[in-house]
Amino acid sequence: MQPGALLMLTSAFAFSVMTVFVKLAGERLPSQEIVFARALLSLVLSGSLLRRAGVSPWGRNRRLLWLRGTLGFAGLSCVYAALTHLPLAEATVLQYLHPSITAILAGCFLGEALTRRLAFATASSLLGVLLVAHPESVFGDSGAPLDPLWVGVAIAGASFSAAAYVVVRRLAREENALVIVFYFPLVTVPLAIPAMVPVFVWPSVPDWWLLLGVGIATQIGQVSLTRGLARLRAGPGTALSYLQVLFAACWGFLVFGERPDRWTWLGGGAILASAIWIAWNPIRAEAPASPPPDTSGSRHPVSSDPE
């Protein structure tokens, strides 16, 4: 197997393990507590990387940097909340709505073309959401429908993540990639505290290990993703990253006894097909723009993780 493909598989596997740790920790800890722990570890790691590189952490366009951090916090909060309340496979596949949403937002705010192909991909994603959620009002009593509240939270997470990606693409024209990454935990840590404190639960020893596992698995996933996309074209690399959904379905069955029904497979297929189509046929800007420094290996975010 090519090194790039192996790295992408490693990334997908690591992110799927991260979701397992989040769901296990969420059985006892509030999701905002997990968000805080994850962000605190990321803040330490990001700060040390900036120090080692000799780069000022504060950046130039601080208004957009703070916006990027706020959107990342909102996205991560929704994603983790959905993971703790929905089956693992369903929560994971709903997060992959973000490529279509990102393309639409990039068209609105970055001048990238909005095409019929994008409209078709978006319609396919929305159909996929309907199939995954299969509300009783539409499908009758064919299987247990997902809680619409947490489906909405998962969709909100994908939307906030997409908005964060658009801001990152704008910031990459003028900011160091390490600075952009640093602002995510820098903003998330203080924002998570007010929501965490009223429902705080002191972690047990197993909880501490799960929280550490969330941070380590995320770091492995991010590093492998970056290195893998540096060795592969964006289309094939992105397609391999979607194996995270398959891994999530396997973990859901092995660890939590979850069995995705036919609606999940059909809806997940529609969502992933639209995401892969967008990845293989990237939307081009209508007007030339100065290219951002490619410090992450790809301009197109494909991870389901908001960072």
Secondary structure, 3 states (H helix, E strand, C coil): CCHHHHHHHHHHHHHHHHHHHHHHHCCCCCHHHHHHHHHHHHHHHHHHHHHHHCCCCCCCCHHHHHHHHHHHHHHHHHHHHHHHHCCHHHHHHHHCCHHHHHHHHHHHHCCECCCHHHHHHHHHHHHHHHHHHCCHHHHCCCCCCCCHHHHHHHHHHHHHHHHHHHHHHHHCCCCCHHHHHHHHHHHHHHHHHHHHHHHCCCCCHHHHHHHHHHHHHHHHHHHHHHHHHHHCCHHHHHHHHCHHHHHHHHHHHHHHCCCCCHHHHHHHHHHHHHHHHHHHCCCCECCCCCCCCCCCCCCCCCCCCCC
